[in-house]
Amino acid sequence: MEIEDSVSRKQRVRQSEASLSTQLALSSASFPLVLPSESGLKSLLSKYPRLKDLYPATAMQHSLISFSDTEDYLGAYKVQAVLNLGDVDCAKLKRAFEVLVQAHDALRTVFEDGDNGALLQVVLAEMAIDWRQIALDAGSPEDIENNDDVIETLSEKERTSPFEHSQPLLKCLLIRQSENSHVLVLTYHHALLDGWSLTVLIGELSEIYTSLLRSKAPPQLRAVPFKRYVEWLQAQDYGAAQTFWKEYLNGFYAATQISFAKPNVDREYKQCVISQKLSENITGQLYYLAVSEGVTPNSIVQLAWAIVLSKFSRENEVLFGYAVSGRASAAEIDGILNLVGMCLNALPMRIQLSKQNTVREHLASIQQQLECAMDFEYLPFDDIQNLSEIPAGTRLFDSFVTTENLPLDKNAGESSLDVKGITTQGYNNFGLNLVVHPGEELKIDLVYNSMSYSSDHASTLLDGYCQVLSEFSDKIDTPISKIVALTASQIERIHEWNDHRLSLPGRLNIWDRFSELVANQSSAGALVHNGLRWSYGELWQRSLCLRNAWLAAGIKPGEYVALALPKSPEFVATVLSLYALDCAYVPLGFGFPKDRCEYIVSDAGIQWIITDESHIDALSGLGASVLDINCVDLAHEQQALELPVKSAEIPAYIIYTSGTTGKPKGVVITHQNIANFCAWIAQEGWLEEGAKVTQFAPLTFDASVGEIFSCLWSGAELHLLDDAFIKDPIAVSHYLKDNKITFAAFPPDYLNEMLPECVDKNSIIITAGSAPSRRLIDTWKTACRYINAYGPTETTVLSSYWRVPENAQTDRIYIGTPVSNTELYVVDQFGQLCADEVVGEIWIGGAGVARAYVNLEELNAEKFTENYFSGRGRMYKTGDLGKRYADGNIEIIGRDDHQVKIRGYRIELGEIEAVYTTHPKVDAAKVVAIEGSTQEKQLALYLAINKEFSSPYFDRNNAAKTEPRQALIREFRDFGRNRLPEYMLPAHYLFLKDLPKTENGKVDLENLPKANDDSVLKETYVSARNDIEQKLVKLWAEVLGLNAERLGVHDNFFEAGGDSLRVMALVKKISVNTGIEITPAKIFRYPSIDLLCRYLESSNESAASRSEAIQRGKTRMEKLKRKKTRDE
């Protein structure tokens, strides 16, 4: 102790004398990197008498200080290291830390604004350390048992207590748990130190402490002044670096977006952390992989993250940030590895993933990128971002990867400081920050913003990342497309959701099933049409008659026969007659153009068309024989031949759907396909004895097949509704009531016009074909047993369904879960299963999958594939995009071919439509990408306004009125802004009473009105209107370097030249000049003066309301107290 005190006293005396003589000799020339003015230097020396050196802060330090000064999160840009120690001599440990601080300039540095506003580093000759000690073992046994909780509380308090950047930025807390257990908590501003420096410091601390414990003088440390690094930075070729990074980022326009990231429009931040460890075996294999492939572990870490980002964003090209120590490129600085300070920089990593390329090939590519970037890693990140084509005010990336590449050296056998473990906790404002800690077991922390990601989302991401790393260990030559990001338990859960197996009856041919049913209920009602009723027996007899007539006319078993008939019992009988003949039918619509009919007849190889007398002329000349159903020879009626049991594998019908090439596609559906659908309906118990079903859909739609044959399969009664009659939804509503209909299906837009009071509460109403609005669901979920269903023609009528609960509160509109013997998968762009809530393409497998398209072999190979997920049957790739939730329900997002890219962002138009259909005034929404006046794509939103709200907005001709239009546009823009990212907000808003429809019920894009200048929000120049707006305009102009007279209150800060650093400057100026305290997030959220002032006004009103409420509460309490006193 005497030796230590003697050394300490002598050092302090020498330092004091040296400091005084140095200060007398200081001048502006003493600091060539800054060259402060004489007055500025005098001011600094007055504030810091012990000033030793002065040089500029690096760009990274400037950013960190600026952000932490304005961030509303108290832990902003602080790092905390917690060292678990054994038995220590507390006094000697403190002395060791004092020696350490005296050795390194960075630990004696504070920050000050210079003459020209530049941030300066002020190095002091000496600095007292902020050191505190707490003993926990002096408390009660109960307190000692809760030591971990106490330590966490104390640590959090250290993290959240503010730093003043002109004061010491490092503090130490030594906690004694017991005689043999101590915890040292080091908390410091990130602008002082990076992770590499921390490792150097801990090693040196251990060395100094060991010397002191052995009563030796502290070792001479090889401390490299941080000033050397600043000098090196100033000497670099920034022009070459800018050229490199501009080319590197060329063509990249938008940050990679994770599917389930919540819109965080206020840029709020709440940090959470989860961790996982890889097994020692897998970790060893990854280390071996790095060595054998000649790549750094960092390459492996980054490739795995790129794959996860790609799968979770549905992008083949991804971009994220990664940390570099800054020391590799500065290797020419002698002793750079021992330099203590903030050399860290953030760089972008851009990775293009190719399905065919292997893990090995991608690793080599990343390693090459890392090596190329190393020569230019000194360029500040803010400069790199500004070189990109990312829109101003948005981030280049929102996920960041850090590899802790210098773990604590534990072979220090000479050390007397028993460091049992180190944990670090830092802060940045990225949504996702992946931190990888090397060791015998690779430890991975995922630091995430809980305002953007739920704990379940974060766990899914981390599970996926660890799974990908595990796959790497033995799949080096595997194509990227085969790498899986789901755990075995996640995959098993998807299989459980898809396990809806139902045993089908022996006879699956529709004719056989119908004949079987007739034998049991011949007199029961089968069909009702315009007051005419047919029994099952009558329908069977008529079908046999027609069957024999077709046979006599020359139709051969197995042929495809076109039907052009109106809705009637004759149509149903004709279909059954063809089934009795083993033929399949192909419907032709009366409204089909002749060239479409010609194409269908030719493509399907049709030899026969059955129609009625009124359509014979129109259908002649198509290359097929035309039969008039009204001229059937009734003599065949008595020739009821014995028919053999028929196959379920033969085609039942071919429906031609619209094709993307302009030509319709013929979808071949078998009897077994129909049987599975009908058996599912029967299993649900929806068509029990006495059930009555409507036949609403056009006969050219496969929905008509579901209506007809689910009814005839179960023995229910089918009511055929004429096309003319269904034009009146009110009349149809009363028909349901008068005829006690128990089961009906309608398009959502049609149901929206019907009367829910006409429907029995126990009846089944199904919508399908398009998404219902939130308003429609809320109306019908209590009126009946309402079901929203989904299914492409290629998978037989319906593939999934959602029974909407009466108490359903979700804004999501599900398509539900699979029907019987059907599997629904959400698949990524590589053909692998997606995690929960990740957008992917919907693939459907099971008994409903069609046989094929007619004569389209290439398309068949593209759209139909073997089911390699379950190993059962085939799958159809729908092209529809959706996401599955944790309860197994699936939500449709839109179509893969309806996605657009605007300013680099991939936008699913259906996702925007889904948001706006939740608005109470909206019945339907359609978003279209149009070309704007600058040749850049813009979004136009078409809204069908509910009739309850429409009268103020439309004139007698259903045109939107001009005067209230702007108010309505503003209402819907603000509605969207609170629910969607800025880049997904429409530029144009058009209001209609109804959206125009095509024959098949889809929105008729050709007949939508054109967007024009009247459909955009008019934000004309408006000058400042009050004192606060005038002040803000002046401050904006100062920060942006613009003429204040040219700035209006509607101008966008970022479009006027603002960026993240200017946001920091603006926030500080607003605070100093107006006293208004706001965070940078609010500038991003409200980027115009008008929006910002409106926010401030509402915030003040809210605060005033809270204050008034508190005061009312106090007044109420006083009254109660006085009353109690009187009563007593």
N, C-alpha and C positions, 0 to 999 in steps of 0.2 A: 504493500500500500504506500509506503514511504517513497519507493522508487517511482511509482506511478504519479504521486502528487508532485514530486520534484520535477519530473519531466513535464507535467502539465503546466506548472507555474512558469517554468523557463520558456516553454513554447508560447504561452500567452503574452509574456513580457516582450519576447522577440517580435511576435506578430503585431503587438500594439505599436512598438517603435517603428516597425517596417511600414505599417499602415499609415502612420502620421507623416512620415517622410515621403511616402508615395503620393499621398493626397496633395501635398504641397507642390509636387512636381507635375501633377496632372494638367493636361490641356486638351484642346480639341484634337490635336494631332496624335494624342496618346491612343486614340480609338479610330484607327484608319478605316475600319469597316463601317463606321457610323458617321464620323466627323460632325459631332453635335456642335451647335452654336455655343458661344461662350456663355450666353445667358441660360441656355438649356442645360449645359453641363453644371453651371453654378447651382441651378435648381435641383439637379439630381444629387449633387454633393451635399446640399443642405438637407435633403431628405435621407440620404444614405451616406453618412460620414465615412463608413467603412467600405465604400465602393472600391472595387479592385479592377474590374474590367467591364467593358461595355461593347456589345455587338448585336446585330439584328437577330430577331427571332426568325426561325425558319418558317416557311409557308405552312407546314403542318402544325407547328406550335401556334402560329397565328390563328389557324382555324380552330384548334382545340380551345384556346383561350377565349376566342370570340364566341364560340358556341356555348361554352360553359357559363359565360357571363350573362347570356340571354336565355338559356334553357330553363324551363320551369321544373325540371326534374332535379332534385337536390343532389343526386348522386352523379350528375352529368360529368363525364370525362374524368372521373376519379378511378384510381385503381387501388385495390386493396389486396395485400398478400398476408396470409395468415400462416405463421410458422409454428408448427407443433414441436416444442422443445422438451427435453428431459430436465434434469437438474441443472440449474444455472446460477451463477453468481450475478445477481441483478446489477450491482454497482459496476462490476467489470464489463458486463454486457453494455451498459449505458456508455461507459467510457470508450469501449470499442466502437460504438456507433458515432461518438463525437470525433474520434480519429478518422473514421470513414468519411464523415461530412466534411472535415477539414481537407481531406485529400482530393475530393472531387468537386470541381467548380459547379457542376450541374446541381449539386445538392445545396449549394449556397446561392442559388439563382432566384431572382424575382423578376417580374415583368412590368414594364412601364411604357406608356405611349411617348414616342419621340417627338421632335420638333414638327415633322411633316405628317404626323399621325401614324407613322410606322411603329410597330411593336418592337421594343428593345428588350434584350436580356441584360439584366443588371447583376453582375457577379460581386458578391460581398466578400471581403477579406475573411470574415468569420461570421458565424451564425449560430446562435443558441438553438439547440434542437428542442422540438416540442415532445417531451418525454413524460409519460405518466405511468404509474404502477398501481395495480389493484390486486388485492389478495382475496380470493374467493374461499379459501379453506378456513378463514376466520369465522365464517357464518355457521348457521345451524346445519345439522345433517341433511335436512330436507333441501336446504339451499344448495348444498354440495352436490346432491343427486341431480339437480337441475342445472349443473354447470354449463352444459352445451347450449341450453336455451339462453342462459345469462350471457355467455360469450357471443352468441349470435346477436343478441340485443345490443351489447356494447359495440360490436363491430358495425352494426347497422347505424348506430348513432354516429360513429366515426365517419362512415361513408356519407351520411346525409348532412353533416354539419358543414357549412359553406367555407370555401377557401376564398381569401382575398388575394388576387394575383400579385399584388405589390407587397405581400407578406409571405413568410415561409410557407412552402407548398408541400411539406413533408411532416408527418407526425407519427409518433410511435406510442403504442400502448402495450405494456407488458403485464400479462395477467398470470398470477400464480394460482394454479388449481390445487397443487399439493407440493410437498417438498421435492418430489421427483417429476413434476409436470408443470410446464409453463407454456404460455401461448404468447407469441409476439405478433402484434397486429400492426402492419406498416400500411399507412394510407397516404397516397400522394396524388398530385395532379398529373394526368397523363402527359401534359406538355413538358414535364421534367424528365421522365424516364420512359423507356420502352421495356418490353419483356426481357430482351437480351441483357439490358443493363441490370435488371433485378437479379438475374442469375449471377452476374459478375459481382454485384454488391454482396450477395449472401455468401459467396465463396470468400471474399475478402473479409467480411465481418467475422466469419468463422476463423480465419487465419489470425486476425488481430486479437480476437478474444482468447484464442489458445495461447498466444504470446503473453498476454496480460495475466492469464491464469497461472502461467509458469514464471511470473515475476520477471519477464523479459521486456525489453523495449519493443514497442509496436514495429512491425516490419515496414520497410520502405516500399510503398505501393507504386506500381508502374502506372500512375494515373495519367491519362491522356486528356488534355483540356478539350472540352466540347467545342471551343472556338476553332480548333483545327478542322473540325467537320464543317463548320459554317464557312470557313475560308475555302475549303474544297468545293462546297456547293456553288459558291460565287464564281468559281473558275470554270464551271462546266459549260459545254456547248448546248445552250438551250434551243437554238435554232434546229440543230440536228434532232434533238429529242422531240420537239414539236412536230417535225416532219414524220418521224417514226410513228408517234401515237395518232396523228391525224389519219395516216394511211391505215393503221391498225384498226381504227374504229370506223373507217369509211363504210357507209351503207348500213350502219346499225343505228336504229332510230328510237328504240324504246326499251325500257328496262324489262327484264324477264318477270312475268307475272305468275305467281303461284295460283292455281285454280281456286283454292278455298281461302285465300287471303281476304280478310274483311276490309271494305273501303275505310280508310282512316283519314278522312278528309281534313280533320283538325291536326293531323300529325302528332297525336298524343302518344306518349311513350310510357309504358310500364314494364319494367324488365322482369323476366322470369327465366329460370335455368332448369334444364333437365339433363341428365347424364346417363351414359351407358358405357360398359366396358366390353371389349372383344376378348375372347378367350386367349390364353397364352399360345395355344396351338395356331389359331388363325392369325394372331399378331406376328408370330414367327414366320408364317408362310408369306405374309405381306412384306416383311423385311427382306426375306429371301427373294421375293419377286422383284423388289427394287434393285437389289444387288445384281441378280441374274440378268435383268433387262437393261442395266446401266442407266437407271433413272433415279431421281430423288424420291423419297417418300412423299414429298409434296405433290409430285405428279400423280401419284396414286390417290392421294387425298382429294385432289381437285377433280380428277376424272370421275370419281365416285359421286362427288357433289354435282357435277355437270349432268350425270345420268339421272340423278334424283330430280334436279331442276327441270330437265327435259321431260321426264315422265309426268311431273306434277304441273307442268305448264302447257304441255302439248306443243312444244316448240323444239325443233331439231337443232336450232342454234340458240345457245344460251350465253349469258354474260353475267359474271359475278365479280366481286372484289376479293383481293387477297392481300395479305400483309407481307412486306419485305423488310428485312432488318436494316437495309440501307448500307450495310457494311461490306457486302460482296463487291459492289461497284466502286467503293471507296477503299479498296485494298491497298492502294498506294500510301495511305496514311499509316505511318509507323505506329504499331500498337493498336490498330483500329478495333481488334477483337476485345481489348480491355477498355475501350472508350465507354464512358457512362454518360447517357443523355438520351434525347429523343431523335433517333435517326430513322425511325419507322416511316414508311410511306405506304399508301394504299394504291394498288394498281388494278386495272381491269383484266380479267381473263375471259377471252372470247373463244368458245369452243363450238365447232360444227360437228355434230354427231352423225355418222353415216351408218345405216342399218347393216350394210354388208361388212364394214370394217371391224376387225377384231379388237379386243381389249389391248393386245400388244401394239397394234398399229396406232390406236388412239393415245396410248401412253407415250410412244415415241414422238407423236405430234406435239403433245403438251410439253414434253421435256424440251423440244426444240423452241417452242414459244417462250418458255421460261428463260432459256439461255439468251435468246435474242433480246428480250425485254430487259435483261440485267444491265446492258450497256446504257440504258436510258431510264433506269428506275428512279433517278433523282428528280425527274420533272414533277412538280407538286400536283397532287391529285386534282385540285380545283382547276389547274391549267389543263390537265388531261380532259376533264369533263367539258370544259369550254371548247375544246377542239372537236368534240363529238357533235353529231347531228341530233342529239336529244333535245327536245323543246326546252326552252328556258323555264326554270322553276321546277323542273322534274329531275329525278335522280337517274344517274347512269346505271345504277344497280341498287338492289335492296337486300342483297344477301352477301355475306362476307365470310371468308375462310381464313383462319389463322392456324398455323402449325407451330406449336411451341418446339422449336428445333434445337434448344440447348437446355436439356434437363439438368437438374442439380447433380454435380459430381459427387457421388456417394463413396468414392474410393479414398476420400480424405481420411485415412486412418489416423493421421497425426492430429486431426481436429478434436478439440475438446467440446465443441458445440454439437450436442446431439440433436440433429435436425431429423425428426421422425417423419415429417411430411410437410408439404407446402400446398396450399390452395390459393388461387388468385381469383379475384372477381373484379371485373372492369365494366365499363359502360361504353356503348356507342349507340347511335340512334338508327341503326339499320334494323329492318324488321326481323332478320335472321342473321345470327353470327355463330358460325360453326368453329369451335376451338378443339383442336386435336392435340392431345398430350401423349408423346411417346413414352414407352415403358415396356415392361415385360407383358403387360396387358394394356393394349391401346385404350386410352380413356378419351371419350368424346363428349364434349359439352355442347348443347344447343341453347344458346342465349336468344330468347325471342321476345318480341313486343306483344304482350297479351292484348293490346288494343287492336292488333291485326290478326293474331292467331290464338285460337283456344288451346288449352292444354292438350286436348285430344289431337288437334292438328299438329302441334309440335311433336307429340309422341309418334304420330304416324310418319312424320318426316324423318325423325331420328331412327325409328325402326327401319324405314326404307333405306336410309344411308348405311346403317350397320349391315343390313342384308346384302346390299350391293358390294360392300367391302368383303363380306364373307364369300360372295360368289367369285370375286376376283381371285381368291386364293387357289382355285383349281380350274379356272376357266379362261386362262390367258389367251387361248386361241379361239375363243367363242365369239361370234359376232355380237355386237352391242345389242342387237334386237332380241337376243336370247337371255339377256341379263334381267333378272326378276328383282323387283323392289318391294315385294310383299313377303311377310313371314309366313311360315307354314300354317300358323293358327289363323291368320287373316284369310288365306286361301281356303282353308277348311270352312270358315264361316260363310264365305261366298257360296261354296257348294251346298251348305246347309240351307241358305236362303233359296237356292234353286231346286231343292229337293221337294218337288210337288208331284211325285209319281202317283199315277192312278191306273189301276188295272182296267183295261177296256174289255167290253163284252166280245164274245167270239166272233159275232157277225159285224163287220165294220163297213161293209158296202151299204150305201144309203138305201138302195132298192131293197136289199134283204132286210134291213132294219125296219123300213116302212111296211113291208109285207108282213113281218112278224107283228107289228103294232096293229095292223088292220085286223088280224085274226082275233085280237083281244078286245078291240073297241070299234067295231065296224060302224056302229050307229052314232058314235060320238062326233061332235062338230069338228071339222078340220079347217075349213076356209069360210070366211065371210067377206062378201064384196058387194057394196051397193045394195044391201038388204038381202042378197042371195046367199044361201047357206049350203055348203057341200059337206057331207059326212065323210069320214075316212073311207067307208066302203065305196061311196060314189067316186071319190077321187081315185081310188085304186082301179075301179072299173074303167074310168075314163083313161087312165094312164095305160092300161093294158090295150085298150082299143087303139090308142095313138101309137103304141109300140108296134102293134101288128100292122098298122097302116104304113108306118115308116119302113118296116121290113118289106112290105109288099111294093112300096114305091122304089125300093132299090138301095136304101141306106143300109150299110153293112156294119156289123158290130165292130166297135173300136174306132169308128170315124169321129172326127170333130165336126159338129153341126152348129151353124150360126143360128141364133134366135133373135128376131126383131119383132117382139110382141109387147103389147101394153100390159100393165099390171092387171092380172085377172086370174081366176082359177085355172083358165086354160094354159096360162104360162107355167104354173106350178105343175099341172098335169103333163105338159110337154116335157119339162125337165125330167120328171120321174119316168116318163116313157122312154126317154133316151138312156136313162140309167138302166132301165130294164133291158135295153139293147146293148149295154156296155159301151155306149157312146158318151162323149163329153160335149157340153154345150159351150158356145162362145157368144156372149151377148153383143148385139149391135144396137147402139142407141139411135132413136129416130132423128136426133139432132146431129148425128155424126156427119161431117162432110163426106162427100162421095170418095175423095182420094183416101181418106182414113179407112173407110169401109173396104175399098179395093185393096189397100195394104194389108188389112187384117185377114181378108179372105185368102189373099195370095200367101201371106207369111205362114198361116196356120194350115195351109193346104186344104181349105174347106171346099167340099163338093156340094153341100146342101145348105140352103137357107130356108128356115121356116118362118113365115110371117102371116099377116092377115091381108085381106083383099085390098085394103086401102094403101098398102105400101109395096105391092108387087112391082109396080112400074119403077118406083124409085130404086128398088134393089135388083132389078134386072140389069144385065150387062156387066156384072161384077166377076163373071167367070165361074159362077156356081149355079146349080139348078135351084129354082125357087118353088117352094111348096106352100100352098094356101091352106092354113089350118081349118078354115071354114069349109073346105071341100074334101074333108077326109071321108073315105068310104066307111060308113057306119056298119057295113056288113061284117067288118072285122071285129066288131065288139064282142061277139060271142066266142071268138077263138082265143080263149084264155089258155095259153100254152103253159105247160110245166117248165119253169125256168130253173136252171142249175144255180147252186150257190156261187156267188160272184166274188171276184178278187177285190180286196181293198186297196191294192196298189195301182189300179188303173186310174187314169185321169178322170176327174169329175167335171171340171170346167176350166176354161182359160179366160182370164180377165186381162184386157189390154190396158196398161197404165201409161201415163205420159212419160216419155223418155227425155233424157237430157240432150240427146242428139237430135231431137225434133221428131223422131219416129217412135211410135208407141212400142212398148215391150209386152209380149204375151207371157203371163205367169201361169204355169201349169200346176193346178192343185188336184190332189188325189182324193179318193173317197176316205182313205185313212186320215188325211189331214182334216177333213170336215168332221169325221167321227170323233176325233180327239176334242175338237172345239165343242161339239154338241154334248159329249160326255161330261166335259167340265161344267157347262151350264146346268146339266142335270144334277151333278154332284153338289153344286151350290144350293140346290133346293129352290131355285127361282121359278121353275116351271112345274109346280106340283099340280095335282088334279084340279081341274077347273081354271087353270091359268089361261089368260087371254093376252095375245101378243099382237103388236102392230107391225105391219110391213110398210116401212116408211121410205127406205133408201131406194134410189134409182136402181133398176135391175142391172145396170152396167157396173155397179159398185159391188165389191165383195161383201159389203155390209148387208146387202139383201140376202146373200147366201146364209149369213149368220141368223138373220131374222126368220127365214123360211125353214131352214133345216133344224135349228135348235128346237123350233116349235114342233115339227113333225117327228123328230126324234123322241120327244117327251110326251107326245099325245096331247099337246095343248091346241088351242083354237087360234088360228091366224087371221087377223083382220087386215085386208089389203086396202091401202089408202091411195086413191087416185092422185096422179100428179097435179091435176087441177085443184083438187080439194085441199092438198097440203100447202097451197099458196096462202091459206088463211090460218095462221097459228092459233088464233082465238077459237075458230071452229074446231080445229084438231083438239084443243084443250077440252072443249065440251064433249067431243066424241069420246075421249078417254074416260071422262066422268060418266057419261050416259051408258057406255058399254062395259063399264067396270074393268077396264084394261089393267092388267097387273104387271106387264113387262113391256117396255118401249125403249127405243134408242133414237137419239136425235143429235144432229150437230150442235155444238154449244151456241152458235149464233141464232139458230132456230129456237132452241129451248129458251133463250133469253126473251123471246117475244111471246112465250106461252104463259098461261095462268097457273101458278103453283097451287091455287086453291081448288083447282079442278082435279087434282091428283090425289089418290088415296095415300095415306101416310105409309102404308105397308107395301105399296107398289115399288117396283124396281124401275128406275130411270137411269139410262146409261148415256153418257156423252163420249164421243170419240171423233177422231179425224183432225181436230185442232184443239188448242189449249183453251179451257174455259177461263173466264175472268174471275177474279176474286169475288166480285159482286155476285156473279151467277152462282158460285159455290155457296156463298153465305145465304142466298135466297132459297136454294133447293135442298140444302143438306138437312133442313128441318121439315121440308114439305113431303119428303118421301125417303126411300132408301136410295140415296144418290151415289152413283158410281162413275168415276172418270176412268176411261179405258184407253188402251193404245194397241195398235198393231198394224204393221204394213201388210199390203196385199200378199207379199211374198211369204208371210207366215200365217196365213189363213185367219182372216177377220180380226181377231184380237189375240194379243200375246201377254198382256198384263192388265191389271185392274187395281183401282184404289177405292175401297169402300170409305167414303168420306164420313168421319164421325160427326155427330151433331155438334159436338163441342170443339171441332177442329178450329184452332186459332192460327195455325201457321200461314205465313204468306207464300209458302212453297205450294206449288200445284203439282202433285205427284201423278205419275202413271202407275204407281203401285208396285206390286210384286207379280211374278209369273203365274199364268194359268197352269192347269195340270199338264204334266209331262213336257214342260217347257222350261228353258233356262235363258235368263237374260244376263249378259255380261257387259260391263263397261270396260272398254279396251283402249289402251294407249296407242300411239302412232306406230309402235313397234310390234303390236299384236299381243301384248301382255296385259294381264289384268290390272286395272287401276285401283288405287286405294280409295277409301271412303271420301266422298265429296270432291274427288278429282274428276275433271271433265274428260270424257273419252267417248269413243264411238260405241253405240249400242249394237252388240251382236246377239242374235237370237238363235238358240238351238232347240232341238226337240221335235216332237211329233207333228208340229204345225208347219215345219219348213217345207216350202214348195219343192216340187221335183226339179224345176229349172225354168229358165226363160226359153221361149221358142226360137230356135235357130240363132242363138247368140252365144256361141261357145266361149269366146274370149271374155264376155261379160259374166258368163256362168263361172268361169275359173276365177274371176276377180271377186265376185260377190258371194259365192257359196264355197265353203271349205269344210273339211272334216273338223269335228268338235274335239280339238286336242286338249281342251280343259277337262271335260268329263269322260272323254273316250266313247261317248254314245252319239251316234248319228252325225248329222251335219249342222252347220251354222250358216246363218245369213247375215251379211254385213249391211246394216240398214242405212248407213250414212247419217243417221240421226245422232246428235250429241246429247249426252246426259251425264248425270252424276248419281251415284248411289249413296244413301245416307246410312247411319249406323243401325237403323231399324230395318234395313233391307229395302226401303222404298226408293224408287228411282224418280228423278225429276228430269224432264226434257228441257234442254237448253236451247236447242235449235238444230240446224243442219250443218254438216261439215262443209257443204258447198254454198252455204249462206254466210260463211265467215268472210270478213273483209279486213284488210290492213289499212289503217289510216295513221299517218305519221309514225309508222313502225309498230303500232299496237295491233295485235290480232284481236278483232272484236267479233263476238258472236251476236248477231242482230237479235236473235231470239231471247237472249239474256236481257237486253234492254226492253224488249216488248213485255217480258214477264214482270219487270219492275213497274212499268206504267199501267199494266192491267190491274194492279193492286190499288190504284187510285179510285176513290168512290165515284168519280164522275165518268169513269171510262168503262165502256163495254168491250172494246177490242182495240188492239194496237198493232201497227205494222211499221217496221223501220226499213228504210231503203237507203242504200248508198248511192249518192248522186255525185256528179262532177260539179265542183264549185266554180266560181268566177276565175279563180287562180289556177284552174286545171287540177286542183287537189281535191281528193274525195271528201265529201261531207255527208253527214247523216241527216236524213229527213224522217221525221216522226209523224205518222198519220194516226189520229185518234178518233175513234167513234165515241162521241159523247152521249151518255145515257139520256134518254128522252126526258127524264125527271129534271135534268139540269140544262137541257139544250136550248130552251126557248130564248134566253137572253143573248145567245151567241149566233143564232141563225135567222135568216130572213125567210120569206115565204118560198123562195126557190132553193131552200136548203143550203144557201151559200153562207159562209161564216161572215158575220158582220164585222166591219172594219174597226169601229171604235173600241169594243171590248176585247178585240183579238190580242192586242199587245198585253193587256192585263192577264189574259189567259195564258199567253206564251210565257210570261214571267212566272206565273203560278206553277206551270209544269216544269219550267227550267229549274226553279228552286226546289221543287219536289224531287227531280232527278238528282240535283246536286247533293242532296242529303243521303242519296242511296247508291250513287254510281261514281266511279272515278271521273275526273274532269274530261279525260280523253274519250269517254263513252257518252258524253252529253250530246244530244242532237243539236245541229245548227238551225234546222228548220222545223217548225211546228205547224201542222195543218189539221184542221178540225172538220169532221164530217158527222152526219147523223148515222151513216152506215158505211162500212167499207165495201166497195164493189166486189162481187164474187164471180168466179167462173162457174161453169156447169158442174164441176166436181166439188164445189164448195170452198175452193181455195181463194185467197185474195187475188183479185184481178189487177196485177201490177200495171197492165197497159192502160187501165181506165182510172188509175189514181190521178188526181189533179197534180199539175207540175208545181214544184216548189219555186218560189220567186222572192222578190225583195219583201213582200208583205208577210212572208212566213218566218222571218227572222226577227229577233228582238232588236228594236231600234235603239242603239246606244249612241246618240249624237253627242257632239261636244257639249259638255256642261261645265261651266266654271265653278269655282268654289262658292258655296252659297252661305256660309257662316264662318265664324271665327276659327273653329277647330279645323274645318276643311281647308281654310286658307293656310293655316300652320302646316297641315300635312302636305299640301301641294308644295310649299316652300321646302320642306324637309326631303320630299321625294326628289325634287329638282336638284338639291344639293348632292344627294347620294348618287343619283343617276347622271349627274353632269349635264342636265338639260335646262332649257329656259322654262321657268315656272309658268310663264304666260301661255305656253303651248301644252301644258298638262291639264287635262280635265279630270273630273271626279270619277268618270267611268273608265279611264285608261287602265290597262292591265300592267302591273308593276314589271312582270317578267317580259311581256311583249315590248315594253319600253326599254329593256336592256338590263333588267335586274337579274341577279343570281344569288346563290346562297350566302356568299360573303357580304354582298350589298344588303341582304336581308338583315344580317347581324348589325351592320352599321346603321340601318334604318331604325331597328328596334332600339338601339342605344340612343340615337338622336331623339326619337319620340319620347323616351323616358326622361332625358335631360331637359328637353325643351317644352314638354307639355305635362310632365308628371304622370302620364298614362303608362302603365306597366302592361305590356303584352309580350307574348312569346313569339318566336319566329314562326311557329306553326300557324298562328293566326294570320300572318301575312300570306302564307301559302294558301290558307283556306279562304281568305277574303282579299284577293289580289288587287282590288280597286279601292280608291278612297271612299266611294259611295258604299260599297259592301262592308268595308271596315267600320265606317261610322254607324251603319245600321246595326252591326254586331255590337259595337260599344254601347249604343243606345239601349239595345235589348238586354245587355249584361247589366247596365245600370238599373234598368227597370226591375230586373230579377233581384238584384241586390237590394233595391229599395223595398220590393215586396217582402223579401226575407226579413229585412229590418223592421218593417211594419208588423209582420206576423209575430216577431219576437217581442216587439213592444206591446202588442195586444195580449200576448201571453203573460207578460209581466203585469200588465194592468189587471188581468183576470185573477192572477195569483194574489195581488194586493187586496182586491175586493174580497176574495175568499178568506184571507187572513183577518181582515177587519170584521167580517161576518162571524168568524170563529171566536174572535175576541169578544164581540157583543154577546154571543150565545153563552160564553163562559161567565 
